Amino acid sequence: MSTPVTYRFSFGPWNISEGGDPFGGDVRKVFPHEEKFALYRPLGFEGVQFHDDDVVPGMDGLKPDQIQKKATEVKAMLANQGLTPEFVAPRLWFADQTVDGAYTSNSPGDRAYAWDRTKKCIDIANAVGSKAIVLWLAREGTYIREAKDAKLAYQRLLETVNAMLDYDKNIEIWIEPKPNEPTDQAYVPTIGHALTLSYASKDHKRVKGLIESAHAMLAGLDASDEMAFALAHDKLASVHLNDQNGLKYDQDKNFGGANLRAAFNQVRVLEESGYGNRGEFIGLDVKAIRTQRGCPVTDHLKNSRELFLALVQKVRTVDQKLVQQYRDARDYEALELYILKHIMGLK
């Protein structure tokens, strides 16, 4: 019997004390970004997710040597706390040049900005000690379909992936799909689209997927099935576990907070597939409840990690012989009752 995985956990600094109410004043004070690193280890986390400007604030106004200097300083901060930079993602949805898309913008100047920012992001990843770039294609889509040539847009996305692979021969690209928000309809909305881009690229072994639970749910899909699809292709580089209450805005709820059985099945798929054996992180992307008080606010991270580990034990104590017996008999009513009673701790 294989040795059980000892899971490693990560989150991004934006998950601490951010997320003020968009319909009113701030509910919480913002906690200084660089002071957050000291909170990771006590909470049971060792991986840090980054946007490029989390590492180097105001990077668009800095020279290359200034960017390098700041990234090197952050690398030292992480080392002092015993932390690992999991990935760096180019933030291509805040700048004026990215309002109507970045890589798929109709404007050549905007596309040039996106490519320059991407190269800087790769340089930052190397400087901080990360091998991975996450592409969340936030504004790569439209509000009306006639606004862009969709075929050309997909070609431009593939060209960008290939250009990144050429720019750095060691970096991996992890595509994080999402069906909507901030665009009405996004290009590359599911992991199937992301892996198609991977296989079409010039080095598909370095192009993988990152699946966020809520993003799959927003597409009306089951997050565990999306994870299984990527795992079947050996292309699940990371996960962002959270939860979602219906098809609305991206809520980033605590993992298992709205759909406990769905959370169980995500853990089951990861556990049964051996995810984490090669050091992959269990990433969390959870925001504190909008009305939660305090500073810094970290219980949502601690609670999500605790629930994940509790579900790991539930998965590991499933009676697999009984499950197989129910499958063989095609007795899915009995199987469902058994799983629900097992999750609830009932005999």
PyMOL commands that set and color helices and strands:
alter all, ss='L'
color gray80, all
select helices_A, chain A and resi 13-15+33-43+52-55+59-61+64-81+96-98+108-128+145-147+150-167+191-200+204-206+213-218+223-232+260-272+299-316+320-328+332-344
alter helices_A, ss='H'
color red, helices_A
select strands_A, chain A and resi 8-11+47-51+84-89+132-136+141-142+172-176+185-186+207-212+236-241+281-284
alter strands_A, ss='S'
color yellow, strands_A
deselect
rebuild
show_as cartoon
